[in-house]
Amino acid sequence: MRVFEFGDLIPDDVERVGSPDGDEYVRAENGAFKLVRDPAELPGYLRSNTGAVGPEPLRAAWFDFEFPLMEVAV
């Protein structure tokens, strides 16, 4: 299992990652990540580039407490 720190680029072949607090994120159809348990069924909103900040339409930055992210086998 691969581990990703702030500033890493999560490769396209990674479909799911987990954070230390137990949350899991899945890659959505738009290529970005979102919470697995998403009752609103939003499109992906977390960037594959974990260090990216600043404006990007419909994309959010990862929070410090979400690291390290660990790849989850699907």
All heavy atoms as a GROMACS GRO file, in nm:
protein
  582
    1MET      N    1   0.083  -0.118   0.000
    1MET     CA    2   0.000   0.000   0.000
    1MET      C    3   0.088   0.126   0.000
    1MET      O    4   0.182   0.135   0.077
    1MET     CB    5  -0.089   0.003   0.124
    1MET     CG    6  -0.192  -0.107   0.131
    1MET     SD    7  -0.332  -0.068   0.027
    1MET     CE    8  -0.324  -0.191  -0.097
    2ARG      N    9   0.052   0.217  -0.084
    2ARG     CA   10   0.129   0.341  -0.093
    2ARG      C   11   0.076   0.444   0.007
    2ARG      O   12  -0.042   0.446   0.039
    2ARG     CB   13   0.121   0.398  -0.234
    2ARG     CG   14   0.191   0.307  -0.335
    2ARG     CD   15   0.173   0.356  -0.475
    2ARG     NE   16   0.044   0.308  -0.526
    2ARG     CZ   17   0.004   0.324  -0.653
    2ARG    NH1   18   0.081   0.386  -0.739
    2ARG    NH2   19  -0.112   0.278  -0.691
    3VAL      N   20   0.166   0.528   0.052
    3VAL     CA   21   0.133   0.634   0.147
    3VAL      C   22   0.164   0.768   0.081
    3VAL      O   23   0.268   0.783   0.016
    3VAL     CB   24   0.214   0.617   0.278
    3VAL    CG1   25   0.188   0.733   0.372
    3VAL    CG2   26   0.180   0.485   0.344
    4PHE      N   27   0.075   0.865   0.101
    4PHE     CA   28   0.090   0.996   0.039
    4PHE      C   29   0.092   1.104   0.147
    4PHE      O   30   0.006   1.107   0.234
    4PHE     CB   31  -0.023   1.022  -0.060
    4PHE     CG   32  -0.036   0.914  -0.163
    4PHE    CD1   33  -0.132   0.816  -0.150
    4PHE    CD2   34   0.051   0.908  -0.270
    4PHE    CE1   35  -0.144   0.714  -0.243
    4PHE    CE2   36   0.042   0.807  -0.364
    4PHE     CZ   37  -0.056   0.709  -0.350
    5GLU      N   38   0.190   1.192   0.137
    5GLU     CA   39   0.205   1.305   0.229
    5GLU      C   40   0.162   1.432   0.157
    5GLU      O   41   0.147   1.434   0.035
    5GLU     CB   42   0.352   1.318   0.273
    5GLU     CG   43   0.406   1.198   0.349
    5GLU     CD   44   0.347   1.181   0.488
    5GLU    OE1   45   0.284   1.277   0.539
    5GLU    OE2   46   0.362   1.074   0.546
    6PHE      N   47   0.145   1.539   0.235
    6PHE     CA   48   0.111   1.668   0.176
    6PHE      C   49   0.214   1.703   0.070
    6PHE      O   50   0.334   1.694   0.093
    6PHE     CB   51   0.106   1.777   0.284
    6PHE     CG   52   0.070   1.911   0.229
    6PHE    CD1   53  -0.061   1.944   0.203
    6PHE    CD2   54   0.169   2.004   0.200
    6PHE    CE1   55  -0.095   2.068   0.150
    6PHE    CE2   56   0.136   2.128   0.148
    6PHE     CZ   57   0.004   2.160   0.122
    7GLY      N   58   0.168   1.744  -0.046
    7GLY     CA   59   0.256   1.781  -0.156
    7GLY      C   60   0.274   1.671  -0.259
    7GLY      O   61   0.326   1.696  -0.367
    8ASP      N   62   0.231   1.548  -0.226
    8ASP     CA   63   0.242   1.438  -0.322
    8ASP      C   64   0.132   1.446  -0.427
    8ASP      O   65   0.024   1.500  -0.401
    8ASP     CB   66   0.231   1.303  -0.251
    8ASP     CG   67   0.352   1.270  -0.165
    8ASP    OD1   68   0.457   1.336  -0.182
    8ASP    OD2   69   0.341   1.179  -0.081
    9LEU      N   70   0.159   1.386  -0.541
    9LEU     CA   71   0.059   1.370  -0.646
    9LEU      C   72   0.009   1.226  -0.637
    9LEU      O   73   0.088   1.132  -0.647
    9LEU     CB   74   0.119   1.396  -0.782
    9LEU     CG   75   0.026   1.380  -0.902
    9LEU    CD1   76  -0.087   1.482  -0.895
    9LEU    CD2   77   0.103   1.395  -1.031
   10ILE      N   78  -0.120   1.209  -0.616
   10ILE     CA   79  -0.178   1.074  -0.610
   10ILE      C   80  -0.195   1.027  -0.754
   10ILE      O   81  -0.268   1.088  -0.832
   10ILE     CB   82  -0.313   1.075  -0.536
   10ILE    CG1   83  -0.296   1.131  -0.394
   10ILE    CG2   84  -0.371   0.934  -0.532
   10ILE    CD1   85  -0.427   1.152  -0.320
   11PRO      N   86  -0.128   0.916  -0.790
   11PRO     CA   87  -0.133   0.867  -0.929
   11PRO      C   88  -0.275   0.830  -0.971
   11PRO      O   89  -0.360   0.795  -0.888
   11PRO     CB   90  -0.044   0.743  -0.928
   11PRO     CG   91   0.039   0.754  -0.805
   11PRO     CD   92  -0.041   0.833  -0.706
   12ASP      N   93  -0.298   0.833  -1.102
   12ASP     CA   94  -0.430   0.803  -1.157
   12ASP      C   95  -0.477   0.662  -1.127
   12ASP      O   96  -0.597   0.636  -1.129
   12ASP     CB   97  -0.430   0.824  -1.309
   12ASP     CG   98  -0.417   0.971  -1.347
   12ASP    OD1   99  -0.446   1.058  -1.262
   12ASP    OD2  100  -0.378   0.998  -1.462
   13ASP      N  101  -0.386   0.569  -1.101
   13ASP     CA  102  -0.427   0.431  -1.076
   13ASP      C  103  -0.476   0.407  -0.932
   13ASP      O  104  -0.521   0.298  -0.899
   13ASP     CB  105  -0.316   0.332  -1.110
   13ASP     CG  106  -0.193   0.346  -1.022
   13ASP    OD1  107  -0.172   0.455  -0.964
   13ASP    OD2  108  -0.118   0.248  -1.010
   14VAL      N  109  -0.470   0.509  -0.847
   14VAL     CA  110  -0.518   0.497  -0.710
   14VAL      C  111  -0.666   0.534  -0.709
   14VAL      O  112  -0.703   0.646  -0.743
   14VAL     CB  113  -0.439   0.589  -0.613
   14VAL    CG1  114  -0.498   0.585  -0.473
   14VAL    CG2  115  -0.293   0.549  -0.612
   15GLU      N  116  -0.750   0.439  -0.669
   15GLU     CA  117  -0.895   0.461  -0.671
   15GLU      C  118  -0.951   0.503  -0.536
   15GLU      O  119  -1.058   0.563  -0.529
   15GLU     CB  120  -0.966   0.334  -0.717
   15GLU     CG  121  -0.935   0.296  -0.860
   15GLU     CD  122  -1.009   0.171  -0.902
   15GLU    OE1  123  -1.123   0.150  -0.856
   15GLU    OE2  124  -0.951   0.094  -0.979
   16ARG      N  125  -0.878   0.470  -0.428
   16ARG     CA  126  -0.932   0.497  -0.294
   16ARG      C  127  -0.819   0.520  -0.196
   16ARG      O  128  -0.716   0.452  -0.201
   16ARG     CB  129  -1.015   0.375  -0.251
   16ARG     CG  130  -1.110   0.397  -0.141
   16ARG     CD  131  -1.201   0.275  -0.134
   16ARG     NE  132  -1.298   0.288  -0.030
   16ARG     CZ  133  -1.419   0.238  -0.034
   16ARG    NH1  134  -1.459   0.169  -0.139
   16ARG    NH2  135  -1.502   0.254   0.066
   17VAL      N  136  -0.835   0.618  -0.107
   17VAL     CA  137  -0.737   0.646  -0.002
   17VAL      C  138  -0.810   0.664   0.131
   17VAL      O  139  -0.928   0.698   0.135
   17VAL     CB  140  -0.652   0.772  -0.033
   17VAL    CG1  141  -0.563   0.751  -0.155
   17VAL    CG2  142  -0.738   0.895  -0.049
   18GLY      N  143  -0.736   0.639   0.239
   18GLY     CA  144  -0.790   0.657   0.373
   18GLY      C  145  -0.703   0.751   0.453
   18GLY      O  146  -0.581   0.759   0.432
   19SER      N  147  -0.765   0.823   0.546
   19SER     CA  148  -0.692   0.916   0.633
   19SER      C  149  -0.678   0.856   0.772
   19SER      O  150  -0.748   0.762   0.807
   19SER     CB  151  -0.764   1.051   0.638
   19SER     OG  152  -0.890   1.037   0.701
   20PRO      N  153  -0.588   0.912   0.855
   20PRO     CA  154  -0.567   0.858   0.990
   20PRO      C  155  -0.693   0.860   1.078
   20PRO      O  156  -0.704   0.779   1.169
   20PRO     CB  157  -0.460   0.950   1.049
   20PRO     CG  158  -0.389   1.008   0.932
   20PRO     CD  159  -0.493   1.019   0.824
   21ASP      N  160  -0.787   0.950   1.049
   21ASP     CA  161  -0.908   0.955   1.132
   21ASP      C  162  -1.016   0.856   1.088
   21ASP      O  163  -1.125   0.854   1.142
   21ASP     CB  164  -0.966   1.098   1.136
   21ASP     CG  165  -1.013   1.148   1.001
   21ASP    OD1  166  -1.004   1.074   0.901
   21ASP    OD2  167  -1.059   1.263   0.995
   22GLY      N  168  -0.984   0.772   0.990
   22GLY     CA  169  -1.075   0.667   0.947
   22GLY      C  170  -1.163   0.702   0.828
   22GLY      O  171  -1.237   0.617   0.778
   23ASP      N  172  -1.156   0.826   0.781
   23ASP     CA  173  -1.234   0.862   0.663
   23ASP      C  174  -1.172   0.799   0.539
   23ASP      O  175  -1.050   0.785   0.529
   23ASP     CB  176  -1.238   1.014   0.643
   23ASP     CG  177  -1.335   1.083   0.736
   23ASP    OD1  178  -1.431   1.018   0.781
   23ASP    OD2  179  -1.315   1.203   0.763
   24GLU      N  180  -1.257   0.759   0.446
   24GLU     CA  181  -1.209   0.707   0.319
   24GLU      C  182  -1.263   0.794   0.206
   24GLU      O  183  -1.376   0.843   0.212
   24GLU     CB  184  -1.252   0.562   0.300
   24GLU     CG  185  -1.175   0.467   0.388
   24GLU     CD  186  -1.195   0.321   0.352
   24GLU    OE1  187  -1.250   0.291   0.244
   24GLU    OE2  188  -1.155   0.237   0.433
   25TYR      N  189  -1.179   0.809   0.106
   25TYR     CA  190  -1.211   0.892  -0.010
   25TYR      C  191  -1.197   0.807  -0.135
   25TYR      O  192  -1.104   0.729  -0.147
   25TYR     CB  193  -1.115   1.012  -0.018
   25TYR     CG  194  -1.114   1.095   0.108
   25TYR    CD1  195  -1.030   1.062   0.214
   25TYR    CD2  196  -1.200   1.204   0.122
   25TYR    CE1  197  -1.030   1.138   0.330
   25TYR    CE2  198  -1.200   1.279   0.238
   25TYR     CZ  199  -1.114   1.245   0.342
   25TYR     OH  200  -1.116   1.319   0.457
   26VAL      N  201  -1.289   0.823  -0.227
   26VAL     CA  202  -1.290   0.747  -0.352
   26VAL      C  203  -1.273   0.845  -0.468
   26VAL      O  204  -1.319   0.959  -0.462
   26VAL     CB  205  -1.421   0.665  -0.365
   26VAL    CG1  206  -1.542   0.754  -0.374
   26VAL    CG2  207  -1.414   0.569  -0.481
   27ARG      N  208  -1.206   0.797  -0.573
   27ARG     CA  209  -1.189   0.881  -0.692
   27ARG      C  210  -1.321   0.882  -0.768
   27ARG      O  211  -1.375   0.778  -0.803
   27ARG     CB  212  -1.076   0.830  -0.781
   27ARG     CG  213  -1.040   0.928  -0.891
   27ARG     CD  214  -0.929   0.875  -0.980
   27ARG     NE  215  -0.804   0.858  -0.910
   27ARG     CZ  216  -0.709   0.950  -0.898
   27ARG    NH1  217  -0.727   1.070  -0.949
   27ARG    NH2  218  -0.596   0.924  -0.836
   28ALA      N  219  -1.372   0.999  -0.793
   28ALA     CA  220  -1.499   1.014  -0.864
   28ALA      C  221  -1.476   1.014  -1.015
   28ALA      O  222  -1.362   1.016  -1.062
   28ALA     CB  223  -1.567   1.145  -0.820
   29GLU      N  224  -1.584   1.016  -1.089
   29GLU     CA  225  -1.576   1.014  -1.235
   29GLU      C  226  -1.500   1.132  -1.293
   29GLU      O  227  -1.442   1.122  -1.400
   29GLU     CB  228  -1.716   1.008  -1.295
   29GLU     CG  229  -1.785   0.876  -1.272
   29GLU     CD  230  -1.923   0.871  -1.334
   29GLU    OE1  231  -1.957   0.961  -1.414
   29GLU    OE2  232  -1.998   0.780  -1.301
   30ASN      N  233  -1.498   1.244  -1.220
   30ASN     CA  234  -1.428   1.362  -1.271
   30ASN      C  235  -1.278   1.361  -1.237
   30ASN      O  236  -1.208   1.457  -1.264
   30ASN     CB  237  -1.494   1.490  -1.220
   30ASN     CG  238  -1.485   1.507  -1.070
   30ASN    OD1  239  -1.430   1.423  -0.999
   30ASN    ND2  240  -1.539   1.617  -1.020
   31GLY      N  241  -1.229   1.253  -1.175
   31GLY     CA  242  -1.087   1.239  -1.145
   31GLY      C  243  -1.045   1.290  -1.009
   31GLY      O  244  -0.935   1.264  -0.964
   32ALA      N  245  -1.132   1.363  -0.941
   32ALA     CA  246  -1.102   1.414  -0.807
   32ALA      C  247  -1.157   1.317  -0.703
   32ALA      O  248  -1.233   1.226  -0.735
   32ALA     CB  249  -1.164   1.553  -0.790
   33PHE      N  250  -1.117   1.337  -0.578
   33PHE     CA  251  -1.161   1.248  -0.470
   33PHE      C  252  -1.278   1.310  -0.394
   33PHE      O  253  -1.293   1.432  -0.390
   33PHE     CB  254  -1.045   1.221  -0.374
   33PHE     CG  255  -0.942   1.130  -0.432
   33PHE    CD1  256  -0.837   1.180  -0.507
   33PHE    CD2  257  -0.949   0.993  -0.411
   33PHE    CE1  258  -0.742   1.097  -0.561
   33PHE    CE2  259  -0.855   0.908  -0.465
   33PHE     CZ  260  -0.751   0.960  -0.540
   34LYS      N  261  -1.357   1.224  -0.332
   34LYS     CA  262  -1.466   1.267  -0.244
   34LYS      C  263  -1.484   1.162  -0.136
   34LYS      O  264  -1.436   1.049  -0.149
   34LYS     CB  265  -1.596   1.288  -0.321
   34LYS     CG  266  -1.656   1.158  -0.376
   34LYS     CD  267  -1.786   1.188  -0.445
   34LYS     CE  268  -1.858   1.060  -0.484
   34LYS     NZ  269  -1.994   1.089  -0.532
   35LEU      N  270  -1.551   1.199  -0.029
   35LEU     CA  271  -1.578   1.104   0.078
   35LEU      C  272  -1.660   0.988   0.027
   35LEU      O  273  -1.752   1.006  -0.055
   35LEU     CB  274  -1.655   1.171   0.193
   35LEU     CG  275  -1.572   1.251   0.292
   35LEU    CD1  276  -1.663   1.335   0.381
   35LEU    CD2  277  -1.484   1.160   0.376
   36VAL      N  278  -1.626   0.866   0.074
   36VAL     CA  279  -1.702   0.748   0.034
   36VAL      C  280  -1.847   0.762   0.078
   36VAL      O  281  -1.940   0.735   0.002
   36VAL     CB  282  -1.638   0.620   0.093
   36VAL    CG1  283  -1.729   0.500   0.074
   36VAL    CG2  284  -1.503   0.595   0.031
   37ARG      N  285  -1.866   0.806   0.202
   37ARG     CA  286  -2.002   0.826   0.255
   37ARG      C  287  -2.045   0.970   0.224
   37ARG      O  288  -2.028   1.061   0.304
   37ARG     CB  289  -2.004   0.802   0.405
   37ARG     CG  290  -1.977   0.659   0.443
   37ARG     CD  291  -1.979   0.643   0.595
   37ARG     NE  292  -1.875   0.719   0.661
   37ARG     CZ  293  -1.752   0.677   0.687
   37ARG    NH1  294  -1.717   0.556   0.651
   37ARG    NH2  295  -1.665   0.753   0.748
   38ASP      N  296  -2.097   0.990   0.106
   38ASP     CA  297  -2.137   1.124   0.061
   38ASP      C  298  -2.287   1.125   0.033
   38ASP      O  299  -2.329   1.094  -0.078
   38ASP     CB  300  -2.059   1.162  -0.064
   38ASP     CG  301  -2.096   1.297  -0.118
   38ASP    OD1  302  -2.158   1.376  -0.044
   38ASP    OD2  303  -2.064   1.324  -0.234
   39PRO      N  304  -2.368   1.158   0.133
   39PRO     CA  305  -2.512   1.155   0.113
   39PRO      C  306  -2.562   1.254   0.007
   39PRO      O  307  -2.667   1.234  -0.052
   39PRO     CB  308  -2.569   1.190   0.251
   39PRO     CG  309  -2.459   1.260   0.321
   39PRO     CD  310  -2.331   1.206   0.265
   40ALA      N  311  -2.486   1.358  -0.019
   40ALA     CA  312  -2.527   1.457  -0.119
   40ALA      C  313  -2.492   1.413  -0.261
   40ALA      O  314  -2.532   1.477  -0.358
   40ALA     CB  315  -2.463   1.591  -0.088
   41GLU      N  316  -2.415   1.306  -0.272
   41GLU     CA  317  -2.371   1.255  -0.403
   41GLU      C  318  -2.305   1.364  -0.488
   41GLU      O  319  -2.335   1.380  -0.605
   41GLU     CB  320  -2.486   1.188  -0.476
   41GLU     CG  321  -2.540   1.067  -0.402
   41GLU     CD  322  -2.648   0.993  -0.477
   41GLU    OE1  323  -2.654   1.006  -0.600
   41GLU    OE2  324  -2.725   0.923  -0.411
   42LEU      N  325  -2.215   1.438  -0.425
   42LEU     CA  326  -2.142   1.544  -0.495
   42LEU      C  327  -2.040   1.484  -0.590
   42LEU      O  328  -1.995   1.371  -0.572
   42LEU     CB  329  -2.067   1.630  -0.392
   42LEU     CG  330  -2.153   1.708  -0.294
   42LEU    CD1  331  -2.063   1.770  -0.186
   42LEU    CD2  332  -2.231   1.815  -0.365
   43PRO      N  333  -1.999   1.561  -0.692
   43PRO     CA  334  -1.886   1.516  -0.774
   43PRO      C  335  -1.758   1.524  -0.690
   43PRO      O  336  -1.757   1.585  -0.582
   43PRO     CB  337  -1.884   1.616  -0.889
   43PRO     CG  338  -1.951   1.737  -0.834
   43PRO     CD  339  -2.051   1.689  -0.734
   44GLY      N  340  -1.651   1.465  -0.738
   44GLY     CA  341  -1.524   1.473  -0.666
   44GLY      C  342  -1.481   1.617  -0.648
   44GLY      O  343  -1.502   1.701  -0.736
   45TYR      N  344  -1.419   1.646  -0.535
   45TYR     CA  345  -1.382   1.786  -0.506
   45TYR      C  346  -1.242   1.800  -0.446
   45TYR      O  347  -1.195   1.910  -0.429
   45TYR     CB  348  -1.485   1.850  -0.412
   45TYR     CG  349  -1.515   1.768  -0.288
   45TYR    CD1  350  -1.438   1.781  -0.173
   45TYR    CD2  351  -1.618   1.676  -0.288
   45TYR    CE1  352  -1.465   1.704  -0.061
   45TYR    CE2  353  -1.646   1.600  -0.177
   45TYR     CZ  354  -1.569   1.614  -0.064
   45TYR     OH  355  -1.595   1.537   0.046
   46LEU      N  356  -1.175   1.690  -0.414
   46LEU     CA  357  -1.039   1.698  -0.360
   46LEU      C  358  -0.938   1.662  -0.468
   46LEU      O  359  -0.949   1.560  -0.535
   46LEU     CB  360  -1.024   1.604  -0.239
   46LEU     CG  361  -1.105   1.646  -0.117
   46LEU    CD1  362  -1.120   1.531  -0.020
   46LEU    CD2  363  -1.040   1.766  -0.050
   47ARG      N  364  -0.839   1.744  -0.483
   47ARG     CA  365  -0.742   1.732  -0.592
   47ARG      C  366  -0.649   1.612  -0.575
   47ARG      O  367  -0.616   1.573  -0.465
   47ARG     CB  368  -0.657   1.859  -0.596
   47ARG     CG  369  -0.737   1.984  -0.606
   47ARG     CD  370  -0.650   2.103  -0.581
   47ARG     NE  371  -0.733   2.224  -0.580
   47ARG     CZ  372  -0.684   2.344  -0.575
   47ARG    NH1  373  -0.555   2.364  -0.569
   47ARG    NH2  374  -0.764   2.447  -0.574
   48SER      N  375  -0.602   1.560  -0.687
   48SER     CA  376  -0.500   1.455  -0.684
   48SER      C  377  -0.365   1.511  -0.642
   48SER      O  378  -0.283   1.441  -0.585
   48SER     CB  379  -0.487   1.390  -0.822
   48SER     OG  380  -0.604   1.324  -0.855
   49ASN      N  381  -0.341   1.638  -0.671
   49ASN     CA  382  -0.220   1.707  -0.627
   49ASN      C  383  -0.246   1.755  -0.485
   49ASN      O  384  -0.310   1.858  -0.465
   49ASN     CB  385  -0.186   1.822  -0.720
   49ASN     CG  386  -0.061   1.895  -0.678
   49ASN    OD1  387  -0.005   1.871  -0.572
   49ASN    ND2  388  -0.016   1.987  -0.762
   50THR      N  389  -0.197   1.682  -0.387
   50THR     CA  390  -0.232   1.709  -0.247
   50THR      C  391  -0.173   1.839  -0.195
   50THR      O  392  -0.214   1.887  -0.091
   50THR     CB  393  -0.188   1.594  -0.155
   50THR    OG1  394  -0.045   1.583  -0.158
   50THR    CG2  395  -0.253   1.464  -0.197
   51GLY      N  396  -0.078   1.897  -0.265
   51GLY     CA  397  -0.018   2.022  -0.220
   51GLY      C  398  -0.076   2.145  -0.288
   51GLY      O  399  -0.039   2.256  -0.254
   52ALA      N  400  -0.167   2.124  -0.382
   52ALA     CA  401  -0.222   2.237  -0.455
   52ALA      C  402  -0.313   2.320  -0.367
   52ALA      O  403  -0.395   2.268  -0.292
   52ALA     CB  404  -0.300   2.187  -0.577
   53VAL      N  405  -0.296   2.449  -0.373
   53VAL     CA  406  -0.382   2.543  -0.303
   53VAL      C  407  -0.420   2.653  -0.400
   53VAL      O  408  -0.363   2.665  -0.507
   53VAL     CB  409  -0.312   2.603  -0.178
   53VAL    CG1  410  -0.289   2.496  -0.074
   53VAL    CG2  411  -0.183   2.671  -0.215
   54GLY      N  412  -0.514   2.732  -0.361
   54GLY     CA  413  -0.555   2.841  -0.448
   54GLY      C  414  -0.678   2.804  -0.529
   54GLY      O  415  -0.724   2.691  -0.526
   55PRO      N  416  -0.731   2.900  -0.599
   55PRO     CA  417  -0.856   2.880  -0.670
   55PRO      C  418  -0.844   2.782  -0.786
   55PRO      O  419  -0.749   2.786  -0.863
   55PRO     CB  420  -0.892   3.020  -0.721
   55PRO     CG  421  -0.763   3.094  -0.725
   55PRO     CD  422  -0.677   3.034  -0.618
   56GLU      N  423  -0.937   2.692  -0.789
   56GLU     CA  424  -0.954   2.601  -0.901
   56GLU      C  425  -1.102   2.563  -0.897
   56GLU      O  426  -1.149   2.514  -0.794
   56GLU     CB  427  -0.866   2.477  -0.887
   56GLU     CG  428  -0.873   2.385  -1.006
   56GLU     CD  429  -0.782   2.264  -0.992
   56GLU    OE1  430  -0.675   2.276  -0.932
   56GLU    OE2  431  -0.821   2.158  -1.041
   57PRO      N  432  -1.174   2.586  -1.001
   57PRO     CA  433  -1.319   2.562  -0.998
   57PRO      C  434  -1.355   2.423  -0.948
   57PRO      O  435  -1.301   2.323  -0.995
   57PRO     CB  436  -1.362   2.580  -1.143
   57PRO     CG  437  -1.256   2.666  -1.203
   57PRO     CD  438  -1.129   2.630  -1.132
   58LEU      N  439  -1.444   2.417  -0.851
   58LEU     CA  440  -1.498   2.293  -0.796
   58LEU      C  441  -1.393   2.201  -0.736
   58LEU      O  442  -1.412   2.080  -0.729
   58LEU     CB  443  -1.579   2.218  -0.903
   58LEU     CG  444  -1.694   2.298  -0.964
   58LEU    CD1  445  -1.759   2.218  -1.076
   58LEU    CD2  446  -1.795   2.339  -0.861
   59ARG      N  447  -1.280   2.254  -0.692
   59ARG     CA  448  -1.177   2.172  -0.627
   59ARG      C  449  -1.141   2.234  -0.493
   59ARG      O  450  -1.136   2.355  -0.478
   59ARG     CB  451  -1.052   2.163  -0.713
   59ARG     CG  452  -1.069   2.094  -0.846
   59ARG     CD  453  -1.090   1.945  -0.829
   59ARG     NE  454  -1.081   1.873  -0.953
   59ARG     CZ  455  -1.182   1.849  -1.036
   59ARG    NH1  456  -1.301   1.895  -1.008
   59ARG    NH2  457  -1.163   1.782  -1.146
   60ALA      N  458  -1.115   2.148  -0.398
   60ALA     CA  459  -1.076   2.192  -0.264
   60ALA      C  460  -0.937   2.137  -0.232
   60ALA      O  461  -0.891   2.041  -0.293
   60ALA     CB  462  -1.176   2.141  -0.161
   61ALA      N  463  -0.872   2.199  -0.136
   61ALA     CA  464  -0.742   2.151  -0.089
   61ALA      C  465  -0.763   2.053   0.026
   61ALA      O  466  -0.865   2.057   0.096
   61ALA     CB  467  -0.658   2.269  -0.043
   62TRP      N  468  -0.668   1.964   0.044
   62TRP     CA  469  -0.671   1.869   0.156
   62TRP      C  470  -0.633   1.942   0.284
   62TRP      O  471  -0.554   2.035   0.283
   62TRP     CB  472  -0.571   1.757   0.130
   62TRP     CG  473  -0.604   1.668   0.015
   62TRP    CD1  474  -0.566   1.686  -0.115
   62TRP    CD2  475  -0.680   1.547   0.017
   62TRP    NE1  476  -0.614   1.585  -0.194
   62TRP    CE2  477  -0.683   1.497  -0.115
   62TRP    CE3  478  -0.745   1.477   0.118
   62TRP    CZ2  479  -0.750   1.379  -0.147
   62TRP    CZ3  480  -0.810   1.359   0.085
   62TRP    CH2  481  -0.812   1.311  -0.046
   63PHE      N  482  -0.686   1.899   0.397
   63PHE     CA  483  -0.651   1.954   0.528
   63PHE      C  484  -0.532   1.878   0.587
   63PHE      O  485  -0.512   1.760   0.557
   63PHE     CB  486  -0.769   1.944   0.626
   63PHE     CG  487  -0.883   2.035   0.592
   63PHE    CD1  488  -1.002   1.984   0.542
   63PHE    CD2  489  -0.872   2.171   0.610
   63PHE    CE1  490  -1.108   2.067   0.511
   63PHE    CE2  491  -0.978   2.256   0.580
   63PHE     CZ  492  -1.096   2.203   0.530
   64ASP      N  493  -0.456   1.944   0.673
   64ASP     CA  494  -0.339   1.882   0.737
   64ASP      C  495  -0.374   1.753   0.810
   64ASP      O  496  -0.299   1.657   0.807
   64ASP     CB  497  -0.274   1.978   0.836
   64ASP     CG  498  -0.208   2.097   0.767
   64ASP    OD1  499  -0.187   2.090   0.645
   64ASP    OD2  500  -0.179   2.195   0.837
   65PHE      N  501  -0.488   1.750   0.879
   65PHE     CA  502  -0.523   1.634   0.960
   65PHE      C  503  -0.556   1.510   0.876
   65PHE      O  504  -0.568   1.400   0.929
   65PHE     CB  505  -0.640   1.665   1.056
   65PHE     CG  506  -0.771   1.692   0.988
   65PHE    CD1  507  -0.854   1.587   0.951
   65PHE    CD2  508  -0.813   1.821   0.962
   65PHE    CE1  509  -0.976   1.611   0.888
   65PHE    CE2  510  -0.934   1.846   0.901
   65PHE     CZ  511  -1.016   1.740   0.863
   66GLU      N  512  -0.570   1.526   0.746
   66GLU     CA  513  -0.603   1.413   0.658
   66GLU      C  514  -0.479   1.333   0.617
   66GLU      O  515  -0.493   1.230   0.552
   66GLU     CB  516  -0.678   1.463   0.534
   66GLU     CG  517  -0.814   1.520   0.572
   66GLU     CD  518  -0.882   1.592   0.458
   66GLU    OE1  519  -0.818   1.678   0.394
   66GLU    OE2  520  -1.001   1.562   0.434
   67PHE      N  521  -0.362   1.377   0.659
   67PHE     CA  522  -0.237   1.310   0.620
   67PHE      C  523  -0.177   1.233   0.735
   67PHE      O  524  -0.195   1.271   0.850
   67PHE     CB  525  -0.136   1.415   0.570
   67PHE     CG  526  -0.179   1.477   0.441
   67PHE    CD1  527  -0.246   1.598   0.440
   67PHE    CD2  528  -0.155   1.413   0.321
   67PHE    CE1  529  -0.288   1.655   0.322
   67PHE    CE2  530  -0.197   1.469   0.202
   67PHE     CZ  531  -0.264   1.590   0.202
   68PRO      N  532  -0.102   1.128   0.705
   68PRO     CA  533  -0.077   1.075   0.571
   68PRO      C  534  -0.198   1.001   0.517
   68PRO      O  535  -0.274   0.941   0.593
   68PRO     CB  536   0.040   0.980   0.592
   68PRO     CG  537   0.025   0.932   0.733
   68PRO     CD  538  -0.035   1.048   0.807
   69LEU      N  539  -0.217   1.006   0.387
   69LEU     CA  540  -0.320   0.929   0.321
   69LEU      C  541  -0.261   0.795   0.281
   69LEU      O  542  -0.148   0.787   0.236
   69LEU     CB  543  -0.368   1.002   0.195
   69LEU     CG  544  -0.442   1.133   0.217
   69LEU    CD1  545  -0.455   1.209   0.084
   69LEU    CD2  546  -0.578   1.108   0.277
   70MET      N  547  -0.338   0.690   0.299
   70MET     CA  548  -0.290   0.557   0.263
   70MET      C  549  -0.383   0.497   0.158
   70MET      O  550  -0.505   0.506   0.170
   70MET     CB  551  -0.289   0.465   0.386
   70MET     CG  552  -0.235   0.326   0.353
   70MET     SD  553  -0.226   0.222   0.498
   70MET     CE  554  -0.078   0.288   0.571
   71GLU      N  555  -0.323   0.440   0.056
   71GLU     CA  556  -0.401   0.374  -0.048
   71GLU      C  557  -0.482   0.260   0.015
   71GLU      O  558  -0.432   0.186   0.100
   71GLU     CB  559  -0.308   0.319  -0.155
   71GLU     CG  560  -0.379   0.252  -0.270
   71GLU     CD  561  -0.284   0.203  -0.377
   71GLU    OE1  562  -0.162   0.195  -0.352
   71GLU    OE2  563  -0.332   0.173  -0.487
   72VAL      N  564  -0.606   0.247  -0.027
   72VAL     CA  565  -0.695   0.141   0.021
   72VAL      C  566  -0.722   0.048  -0.097
   72VAL      O  567  -0.760   0.094  -0.206
   72VAL     CB  568  -0.827   0.200   0.075
   72VAL    CG1  569  -0.924   0.089   0.113
   72VAL    CG2  570  -0.801   0.292   0.191
   73ALA      N  571  -0.703  -0.082  -0.075
   73ALA     CA  572  -0.730  -0.179  -0.180
   73ALA      C  573  -0.879  -0.184  -0.210
   73ALA      O  574  -0.961  -0.181  -0.118
   73ALA     CB  575  -0.681  -0.317  -0.140
   74VAL      N  576  -0.912  -0.186  -0.338
   74VAL     CA  577  -1.053  -0.189  -0.378
   74VAL      C  578  -1.093  -0.332  -0.408
   74VAL      O  579  -1.025  -0.408  -0.466
   74VAL     CB  580  -1.075  -0.100  -0.502
   74VAL    CG1  581  -1.219  -0.106  -0.549
   74VAL    CG2  582  -1.036   0.042  -0.471
   0.00000   0.00000   0.00000
